[in-house]
Amino acid sequence: MFGIRVDAERGWLWVSSIANIGMKGYTEGDKGRSGIFRFDLKSGKLLKKYLLPAGERHAIGDLFIDRKGRVYATDSASPIIYTIDQKKDEIEEFMRSDSFESLQGLTTSAKDDSTLYVADYSKGIFRIDTATKKITQLLPADQDMTLLGIDGLYEYRGNFIAIQNGINPNRVALFSVSGDKIVGYKTLEANHPDFDEPTLGVLVGDDLYFNANSQFGLLNAKGELATDKMRSPVMLKLRLKAISKN
């Protein structure tokens, strides 16, 4: 399991999953398989599977639920964004583009769901008009500013909170936006002693709760886990309102 989102209004839990060599029972035939699963939030019962075709290269790493309950999901292995509409209740391509390299976290604008923002591990942040599907890459105004290595992406008061585990040191940063430009940033947390490839989280009001130590690097190419180096999972909380004012 990789991405996870709660739809409290409908009582559902949405989870994205990728067949991985470290998965129990993994076989070569599972390679490239990925999908989304919908559970009943209270009982935990699996309600439906939304699986991508076998034999293709896919990796749905994160997902997002808009205000109408529509699900968007990114494919890190193919340049595709998927959607699950409430009426159709089937997974389908929302869009694909050669502009994408390695899609990761995603969110919509604070005002409405007309704009989708998507992080790309290798290229930064893209803005997508959900009606026209027009793509705009948000470029840094300062060349010394890096938008690379973003895993989790969250809209916060008109700006973005990004969890960057593809740069050294790993960090959580606040990016300020103006038009098509990222005009500034502030590091909210870096070099935390519990950081070991922080990944995804959730915004609750002015607080960000996130996974600090996915420890993904402890899994080698053979699917062997260095259990002797593993630590207990750590979830951290950032009080954004206090930090962003400093």
C-alpha positions in Angstrom: 0.0 0.0 0.0 1.3 3.5 -0.9 -1.3 6.3 -0.9 -4.3 6.5 1.5 -7.2 9.0 1.7 -10.3 9.2 3.9 -13.6 10.2 2.4 -15.4 11.0 5.7 -18.5 12.3 4.0 -19.2 9.0 2.3 -17.6 6.7 4.9 -15.0 5.3 2.6 -11.3 4.7 2.8 -9.3 4.8 -0.5 -6.0 3.1 -0.9 -3.5 2.8 -3.8 -1.4 -0.3 -4.1 1.7 -1.3 -6.2 3.0 -4.8 -6.6 6.5 -4.6 -5.2 9.3 -7.1 -5.0 9.3 -6.8 -1.2 5.6 -7.8 -1.0 4.8 -11.1 0.6 3.9 -13.7 -2.1 5.3 -11.6 -4.9 5.9 -13.4 -8.2 7.3 -12.2 -11.5 3.8 -12.1 -12.9 2.9 -9.3 -10.4 5.5 -7.0 -11.9 3.9 -3.7 -13.0 0.5 -4.4 -11.4 -1.2 -1.6 -9.6 -4.7 -0.5 -8.5 -7.0 1.3 -6.1 -9.1 -0.2 -3.3 -12.2 1.2 -1.6 -13.0 0.1 1.9 -15.8 0.8 4.3 -14.4 3.2 6.8 -16.1 1.8 9.8 -16.1 -2.0 9.2 -12.9 -2.2 7.1 -14.7 -4.3 4.6 -13.3 -4.2 1.0 -16.1 -2.7 -1.2 -14.4 -2.6 -4.6 -11.1 -3.1 -6.5 -10.1 -0.8 -9.3 -7.2 -2.7 -11.0 -5.2 -1.5 -14.0 -4.6 -4.1 -16.8 -2.0 -6.8 -16.1 1.0 -7.0 -18.3 1.5 -3.2 -18.3 3.9 -1.0 -16.3 2.0 0.9 -13.6 2.6 2.3 -10.1 -0.2 4.3 -8.5 1.6 6.0 -5.7 -0.8 8.7 -4.4 -4.4 9.8 -4.8 -6.6 12.7 -3.9 -10.4 13.1 -3.4 -12.0 16.4 -4.5 -15.1 18.0 -3.0 -17.5 16.0 -5.0 -15.9 12.7 -4.1 -14.1 12.3 -7.4 -10.8 10.4 -7.1 -7.6 11.4 -8.9 -4.5 9.2 -8.8 -1.0 9.5 -10.2 1.0 6.8 -12.0 4.7 7.0 -11.2 5.7 4.4 -13.8 3.7 5.8 -16.7 2.8 9.5 -17.5 -0.8 9.0 -16.6 -3.3 10.6 -14.2 -6.3 8.4 -13.5 -9.8 9.3 -12.1 -12.7 7.5 -10.6 -16.0 9.4 -11.1 -18.8 8.8 -8.6 -21.3 8.0 -11.3 -19.3 5.7 -13.5 -17.5 4.1 -10.5 -14.7 2.8 -12.7 -11.0 3.7 -13.0 -10.2 5.5 -16.3 -7.5 7.8 -17.7 -8.0 11.4 -16.9 -5.1 12.4 -19.0 -1.6 11.4 -20.1 1.2 13.6 -21.3 4.9 13.3 -22.3 5.4 16.4 -20.1 5.3 14.0 -17.1 8.3 12.0 -16.0 7.5 10.6 -12.5 4.2 11.7 -11.1 3.8 11.8 -7.3 1.5 13.8 -4.9 -1.4 15.8 -6.0 -4.0 18.3 -4.7 -6.6 20.8 -6.0 -6.9 24.5 -5.5 -8.3 25.9 -2.2 -11.2 27.8 -3.9 -12.6 24.9 -6.0 -11.7 21.8 -7.9 -11.2 23.5 -11.2 -7.4 23.3 -10.9 -5.3 20.2 -10.1 -1.7 20.5 -9.0 0.6 17.5 -9.4 4.1 16.9 -8.2 6.6 15.3 -10.6 9.7 13.9 -8.9 12.0 15.0 -11.8 10.3 18.2 -13.0 8.6 19.9 -10.0 5.0 21.0 -9.9 2.4 21.1 -12.7 -0.9 23.0 -12.8 -3.8 21.3 -14.7 -7.1 22.9 -15.7 -9.5 20.0 -15.0 -12.0 21.2 -17.7 -9.6 21.9 -20.6 -6.7 19.6 -19.3 -4.3 22.4 -20.1 -0.9 21.8 -18.4 1.3 24.5 -17.1 4.6 23.8 -15.4 5.2 26.1 -12.4 8.8 27.3 -12.7 11.0 28.6 -9.8 11.7 32.3 -10.0 15.1 31.7 -8.4 17.4 29.2 -10.0 18.8 28.3 -6.6 15.4 27.0 -5.6 14.8 23.3 -6.2 11.4 21.7 -6.8 12.9 18.2 -7.4 12.2 15.1 -5.3 8.7 16.1 -4.2 6.7 13.1 -2.9 3.8 14.5 -0.9 2.1 17.7 -2.1 -0.6 19.7 -0.1 -2.3 23.0 -0.7 -2.1 25.3 2.3 -3.5 28.8 2.3 -2.8 29.4 -1.4 0.6 27.9 -1.3 2.1 24.4 -1.2 3.5 22.2 1.5 6.0 19.7 -0.1 7.6 16.6 1.4 10.9 16.3 -0.5 12.7 13.0 -0.1 14.6 13.2 -3.4 17.0 15.8 -2.2 19.6 15.8 0.5 18.8 16.6 3.2 15.2 15.4 3.1 12.9 18.2 4.1 9.4 19.6 4.4 9.1 23.0 2.7 6.5 25.7 2.1 6.5 27.1 -1.5 4.9 30.4 -2.3 3.1 30.8 -5.6 2.4 33.8 -7.8 0.9 33.2 -11.3 3.0 30.6 -13.1 6.0 31.0 -10.8 7.2 29.6 -7.5 8.5 32.8 -6.0 9.7 31.7 -2.6 10.2 28.9 -0.2 10.7 28.3 3.5 12.2 25.1 5.0 9.8 23.9 7.7 11.8 20.8 8.8 15.0 19.2 7.7 17.7 16.9 9.1 15.2 15.6 11.7 16.8 12.7 13.6 13.7 10.5 12.7 13.9 11.2 9.0 14.5 8.2 6.8 12.8 9.0 3.5 9.7 10.8 4.7 6.8 10.2 2.3 3.2 11.2 2.6 0.9 12.8 5.1 -2.4 14.6 5.7 -3.4 18.2 6.5 -5.8 18.7 9.4 -6.5 22.4 9.8 -3.1 24.1 10.4 -1.3 20.8 11.2 0.5 18.4 8.9 0.8 14.8 10.1 3.3 12.8 8.0 5.3 9.6 7.8 8.8 10.5 8.8 10.6 7.2 8.2 9.3 5.0 5.4 12.8 3.2 5.5 12.3 2.3 1.9 16.0 2.1 1.4 16.2 -1.0 3.6 14.7 -3.1 0.8 17.2 -4.3 -1.7 16.8 -5.3 -5.4 16.2 -8.9 -4.4 13.3 -8.0 -2.1 15.3 -8.6 1.0 14.6 -6.4 4.0 17.4 -5.4 6.4 15.3 -6.1 9.5 18.3 -5.6 11.8 18.4 -1.9 10.8 14.6 -1.3 11.0 13.2 1.2 13.5 9.6 1.7 14.8 7.4 3.8 12.4 7.4 7.5 13.3 4.6 10.0 12.5 5.5 13.6 13.0 3.3 16.7 13.4 4.1 20.1 12.1 2.2 23.1 13.4 2.1 25.1 10.2 0.4 28.2 11.4 3.1 28.9 14.0 6.1 27.9 11.7 5.0 29.8 8.6 4.7 33.1 10.5 8.3 32.9 11.8 
